[in-house]
């Protein structure tokens, strides 16, 4: 009976540990493309890449790559149907510094991939969308200031985020 209990406990712990990685992950960029990685509880994974022209001169381009995911400790592997692979480190507190903000939230940091550079995986981290939205909202609230009186000559100032150059991002 006790060995059955230990087996059930081990299975529930493993499910909980794996469940923490399930969700939508996205890159935060100021460029004309978006990267989303969807990790599903059934073991399926899907990258969605969307590109567009800033001036709207061309239609939006979308590409989806599907496969399976697995996790071993803090390593998340995404094996695509094409045979391509992306390996990430699961980071409980991935810094928001990459996109000029303070704080951190759950994310994925690329360890290695054999996907072509055009996909942009080597340039950007991926943050859990739900955690990122909470983190951004908290950051926004913490930066809010009380506006000056209407008749005041004092004007509010706002922090303008600075973004790293491509060279700085590639050097990470």
C-alpha positions as CSV (number, residue, x, y, z in Angstrom):
1,X,0.0,0.0,0.0
2,X,2.8,2.5,0.9
3,X,4.6,1.8,-2.4
4,X,1.4,2.6,-4.3
5,X,1.0,5.8,-2.3
6,X,4.7,6.8,-3.2
7,X,4.1,6.0,-6.8
8,X,0.9,8.2,-6.9
9,X,2.8,11.0,-5.1
10,X,5.7,10.8,-7.5
11,X,3.3,10.9,-10.5
12,X,1.4,14.0,-9.1
13,X,4.7,15.8,-8.4
14,X,5.9,15.1,-12.0
15,X,2.6,16.3,-13.4
16,X,2.8,19.5,-11.3
17,X,6.4,20.1,-12.4
18,X,5.5,19.5,-16.1
19,X,2.4,21.6,-15.7
20,X,4.4,24.7,-14.8
21,X,5.8,24.9,-18.4
22,X,2.5,24.5,-20.2
23,X,1.2,27.8,-21.8
24,X,1.9,30.4,-24.4
25,X,5.3,32.0,-24.7
26,X,6.2,35.0,-26.7
27,X,9.1,37.2,-27.7
28,X,8.9,40.9,-26.9
29,X,10.2,42.8,-29.9
30,X,10.0,46.2,-31.4
31,X,10.5,44.7,-34.9
32,X,8.0,43.7,-37.5
33,X,7.7,40.1,-36.4
34,X,6.3,38.1,-33.6
35,X,7.3,34.7,-32.2
36,X,4.9,32.6,-30.1
37,X,5.6,29.1,-28.7
38,X,2.5,27.2,-27.5
39,X,3.2,24.3,-25.1
40,X,0.1,22.2,-24.7
41,X,-0.6,19.8,-21.8
42,X,-0.9,16.8,-24.2
43,X,2.7,17.0,-25.3
44,X,2.1,19.0,-28.5
45,X,4.1,22.2,-29.2
46,X,3.7,24.8,-31.9
47,X,5.8,27.8,-33.0
48,X,3.9,30.6,-34.7
49,X,5.9,33.2,-36.6
50,X,4.2,36.3,-37.9
51,X,6.0,39.0,-40.0
52,X,4.6,42.3,-41.5
53,X,5.8,45.5,-43.1
54,X,5.6,48.5,-40.7
55,X,4.2,50.6,-43.5
56,X,1.5,48.0,-44.4
57,X,2.9,47.7,-47.9
58,X,2.7,43.9,-47.9
59,X,0.3,41.4,-46.4
60,X,1.1,39.8,-43.1
61,X,3.1,36.5,-43.4
62,X,2.4,33.6,-41.0
63,X,4.2,30.3,-40.6
64,X,3.4,27.5,-38.1
65,X,5.7,24.7,-37.1
66,X,4.3,21.9,-35.0
67,X,5.9,19.1,-33.0
68,X,6.2,17.6,-29.6
69,X,7.8,18.8,-26.4
70,X,9.5,17.1,-23.5
71,X,11.0,18.4,-20.3
72,X,13.9,17.1,-18.2
73,X,14.6,19.2,-15.1
74,X,15.0,22.8,-16.3
75,X,15.5,21.8,-20.0
76,X,12.6,22.0,-22.4
77,X,13.1,20.4,-25.8
78,X,10.8,21.1,-28.7
79,X,11.2,18.5,-31.5
80,X,9.4,19.6,-34.7
81,X,7.8,17.3,-37.2
82,X,10.4,18.5,-39.7
83,X,13.1,17.0,-37.5
84,X,14.3,20.5,-36.4
85,X,14.9,21.0,-32.7
86,X,14.9,23.9,-30.2
87,X,16.2,23.4,-26.7
88,X,15.4,25.9,-24.0
89,X,16.3,26.5,-20.4
90,X,13.2,27.1,-18.3
91,X,13.9,30.2,-16.3
92,X,11.5,31.1,-13.4
93,X,12.6,34.8,-13.5
94,X,13.8,35.7,-17.0
95,X,14.9,39.4,-16.9
96,X,12.8,42.0,-18.7
97,X,16.0,43.9,-19.4
98,X,16.0,42.6,-23.0
99,X,13.1,44.9,-23.8
100,X,14.1,47.8,-21.6
101,X,12.0,47.1,-18.5
102,X,12.7,46.2,-14.9
103,X,11.6,43.0,-13.3
104,X,11.3,39.5,-14.6
105,X,8.8,36.7,-15.2
106,X,8.8,33.0,-16.2
107,X,10.4,32.4,-19.5
108,X,12.5,30.3,-21.8
109,X,16.1,31.0,-22.7
110,X,17.4,29.3,-25.9
111,X,20.2,26.9,-25.3
112,X,20.5,25.7,-29.0
113,X,18.5,25.2,-32.1
114,X,19.0,24.0,-35.7
115,X,16.2,26.2,-37.0
116,X,17.3,28.8,-39.6
117,X,18.4,32.2,-38.3
118,X,15.4,33.8,-40.2
119,X,13.1,32.5,-37.4
120,X,14.8,34.8,-34.9
121,X,15.0,32.3,-32.0
122,X,18.6,33.2,-31.4
123,X,17.8,36.9,-30.9
124,X,15.0,36.8,-28.3
125,X,14.0,35.2,-25.1
126,X,10.4,33.9,-24.8
127,X,8.3,34.9,-21.8
128,X,5.2,33.1,-20.5
129,X,2.4,35.4,-21.8
130,X,0.3,35.2,-18.6
131,X,3.3,36.0,-16.4
132,X,4.5,38.7,-18.7
133,X,1.2,40.5,-18.7
134,X,1.1,40.5,-14.9
135,X,4.7,41.7,-14.8
136,X,4.1,44.5,-17.3
137,X,1.0,45.6,-15.5
138,X,2.9,45.7,-12.2
139,X,5.8,47.6,-13.8
140,X,3.3,50.1,-15.3
141,X,1.6,50.6,-11.9
142,X,4.9,51.1,-10.1
143,X,5.9,53.8,-12.6
144,X,2.7,55.8,-12.4
145,X,3.0,59.2,-10.8
146,X,0.4,61.7,-9.6
147,X,-0.2,64.2,-12.4
148,X,0.5,67.9,-11.6
149,X,-2.4,70.2,-11.0
150,X,-4.2,71.4,-14.2
151,X,-3.0,75.0,-14.0
152,X,0.6,74.0,-13.2
153,X,3.4,74.7,-15.6
154,X,5.0,71.5,-14.5
155,X,4.5,68.7,-17.1
156,X,4.8,65.0,-16.3
157,X,7.7,63.1,-17.5
158,X,7.7,59.4,-18.4
159,X,10.5,56.9,-18.5
160,X,11.3,56.0,-22.1
161,X,12.5,52.4,-22.4
162,X,15.8,51.9,-24.2
163,X,16.1,48.8,-26.3
164,X,19.3,46.8,-26.9
165,X,20.9,46.9,-30.3
166,X,21.1,43.8,-32.4
167,X,24.8,43.5,-31.5
168,X,24.0,43.5,-27.8
169,X,21.3,40.9,-28.2
170,X,23.5,38.6,-30.3
171,X,26.3,39.0,-27.6
172,X,24.1,37.4,-24.9
